Structure formats: C-alpha cells, structure tokens
Amino acid sequence: MKEKPMSEREYDFSLILSGVTELTEDQAETLFEAGCDDATPSVIYGRVWLEFSRMATSYKDAVLSAIRDVRRANIGADVERIDECNLVTLSEIARKIGKTPQYVHQLVTGVRGPGRFPPPECHLTDTVLLWAWCAVSFWLTENNIVRPEVVEDLDTAYLINSALEELREGRCPQPTVTEHLKKELAAL
Amino acid sequence: MVSRPRHTNPHVEATLAAAEERGWRVEKAAGGHAHVWGRMLCPQATREGCIVFVHSTPRNPQSHARHLQKRVDGCPHQENCDQGEVP
C-alpha cells in the first residue's frame, strides 16, 4: 500500500456531548486541561457542543483524538456524535460540495448529469425534503460529479457516527421492543 | 461604552465587541480559572439562551475567535430566525 504523506493540517468539526445538560466553568477548565484547548464549548437548549479546530494528519485522527480528550477529562460526559447529520436538504448538499442549490436541483431532476439521483428519504417540513448523505455522496463520486476527496471527510464522519450509535445501542437496556417489531415486520 | 475587562487577544476581543453590538452579553469568569476567561450569553437572557465559553489562552486564538463568531451567527434565538429552510 502506498504510504500517505504525514503532513498535519487543521480540521474543523463539532462534537455533541451526552451525559451533561449544562457546563460549569470548572468543567470547561477541566476539558481545556485534558487537551481540548483547541475547542470552544457552548450550550444551546441543554445540549453541550465542542467546536474543534484540530491539527492532525487526517480527519479521522483529529476526531478520534478529540473524543479521547473528552473522555480523558472525565466530567461525566461522553461524545454522542459529530455534528454532521446524515439527513440533508438540497441546499445542504449544495453547501457540502461547493455548488449552488440550483445546480443540485438540476442533478436531482436529471436536467444535468447522468440521472437516477438517489430518491429523498422523507420530508423535513411539508415543502422541504431530506436526502441520505451517504447515498448522495456515493452517487456523486460514482458519477464523477465531485472528486472523492471533496466528500471523504464527511463520509468518515458518517462512519464514526454510525459506530458511536452502534456502541450506544449495544448498551441499550430494552432492545426487546425493536426485536418484537422486527419480527412483526418480517412476518407481514 | 461597555465596561468590562478586555480580552488580551485582538481577534477574540474584536469578536466579543462585535457580539455585544448584536445584543450579546459578555461576562468575565469569577476568577480562579487559568484558562476560562469568561462566557458570552445570547440576547435570549434566560437559562434557555446560548452560552459560549471564552478561553484566555486558546491553542489558536484565531480559530477560537472563528468558533465564537459561528455561534453568534448561528444563534437560534435571534429575531426572524428561520428554524426550517426555504425550499
């Protein structure tokens, strides 16, 4: 395998914490000392965010080392997810790939590009639709609409979030509810 | 004119001053903290408002200032805030 150059650059990302609904100055101080001195904590509606700008050799290294630092602070908080939602609006798709919403709309309708853009997942509101980023990202790179490096970090964020979610589900005390539903659905 | 201690970093101080222009309150920490300089509180001056922590010695002051600015711009309590999205 070809070795990648190990040069560092700054990666911007935001971590959402669980286990805390507010943050004291002492906790902010502890996070800082545990290595989160490149993160800005904020609290909105009882949810704590850490906005990072971290030097690392890759996006993955940047995020994983930040999660390690949050855990190391031991303030009763853990990382719920990276603040990147897999469900995205058409405007958000445009923003992520540096194009206009009009351009993306043309891809969706097939006026531009090869057609067969992934169908939307659901409505956000009556007039706004949501697409699954992972499906859109795959289509965009498969069809050479964007270069893989444009969506690489966002795809990594999606994978890390999926892994965090699976780890959480593993700790879920009542999996029987969904197990029953799965059986019912399979039997239809 | 606001009578609060100024942040020693010009990037951070400029962001704090600009936030105050937009109705944010800047509070210096009570003391005893080596790294937490204070907090910015959004115009929604209740427990439900945004709270953003300001560091005295961030690893990269310019990045820290950018983070603060992002939270000011993204405050969900500002007037005419669009929580959804125009199609």
Interface residues (C-beta under 8 A of the other chain):
Chain A: E10 D12 E22 L23 E25 D26 A28 E29 F32 E33 D37 D38 A39 T40 P41 S42 V43 I44 Y45 E51 S53 T89 L90 S91 L124 T125 T127 V128
Chain B: A29 A30 H33 A34 H35 V36 R39 E48 C50 I51 V52 F53 H55 T57 P58 R59 N60 S63 H64 R66 H67 L68 K70 R71 P76 G84 E85 P87
